[in-house]
Amino acid sequence: MRLDKYLKVSRLIKRRTVANEACDSERVFVNGRPAKASYDVKVGDKLELHFGARTLAVEVLAVAEAVRKDDASAMYREL
């Protein structure tokens, strides 16, 4: 699954276009490297999201095309 879509489906970022812009401005890192929106997310990847002074680090636990709002947080684990 594409990185921008994963960020939206897992509800780490609210909209896919915002996720795409975050990737383009190098605010999203996968395994320590800046990632493009087209990066193929795999289970076990470590994501870092930089929002101003705040940084969110998560590990991918599951990749699913469609997830209910209640189950979205089960797709990742905060580090």
C-alpha positions as CSV (number, residue, x, y, z in Angstrom):
1,M,0.0,0.0,0.0
2,R,1.2,3.5,-0.8
3,L,2.5,5.5,2.1
4,D,0.1,8.4,1.7
5,K,-2.9,6.0,1.6
6,Y,-1.6,4.1,4.7
7,L,-1.3,7.4,6.7
8,K,-4.9,8.2,5.8
9,V,-6.3,4.7,6.4
10,S,-4.6,4.4,9.8
11,R,-5.8,7.9,10.6
12,L,-2.3,9.2,11.4
13,I,-3.1,12.0,9.0
14,K,-6.6,13.1,8.3
15,R,-6.6,13.5,4.5
16,R,-4.6,11.8,1.7
17,T,-3.7,15.1,0.1
18,V,-2.2,16.4,3.4
19,A,-0.3,13.1,3.7
20,N,1.0,13.6,0.2
21,E,2.1,17.1,0.9
22,A,3.9,16.0,4.1
23,C,5.8,13.4,2.1
24,D,6.7,15.9,-0.5
25,S,8.1,18.4,2.1
26,E,10.2,15.6,3.7
27,R,8.3,15.5,7.0
28,V,7.7,11.7,6.8
29,F,10.6,9.3,7.3
30,V,10.5,5.5,6.8
31,N,13.3,3.6,8.6
32,G,15.3,6.8,9.0
33,R,15.1,8.0,5.4
34,P,12.8,10.6,3.9
35,A,10.1,8.8,1.9
36,K,8.0,9.7,-1.1
37,A,4.2,9.2,-1.1
38,S,4.5,6.3,-3.4
39,Y,6.7,4.2,-1.0
40,D,5.3,0.7,-0.5
41,V,4.6,0.3,3.2
42,K,5.4,-3.1,4.7
43,V,4.8,-4.6,8.1
44,G,7.7,-3.8,10.4
45,D,8.5,-0.4,8.9
46,K,9.3,2.4,11.3
47,L,7.6,5.7,10.4
48,E,8.5,9.1,11.8
49,L,6.1,12.0,11.3
50,H,7.4,15.6,12.0
51,F,4.7,18.1,12.8
52,G,6.4,21.4,13.8
53,A,8.1,20.8,17.1
54,R,6.3,17.4,17.6
55,T,7.6,14.1,16.3
56,L,5.5,10.9,16.2
57,A,7.2,7.6,15.8
58,V,5.3,4.4,15.0
59,E,5.9,0.8,13.9
60,V,3.6,-0.7,11.2
61,L,1.8,-3.7,12.6
62,A,-0.8,-4.3,9.8
63,V,-1.6,-3.1,6.3
64,A,-5.2,-3.1,5.3
65,E,-7.1,-1.4,2.5
66,A,-10.2,-0.5,4.5
67,V,-10.4,-0.2,8.3
68,R,-13.1,1.0,10.7
69,K,-12.4,4.0,12.8
70,D,-12.3,2.0,16.0
71,D,-9.8,-0.5,14.5
72,A,-7.4,2.0,12.9
73,S,-5.1,2.3,15.9
74,A,-4.4,-1.4,15.7
75,M,-2.5,-0.9,12.5
76,Y,0.4,0.7,14.3
77,R,2.3,0.8,17.6
78,E,3.7,4.1,19.0
79,L,7.4,4.0,19.8
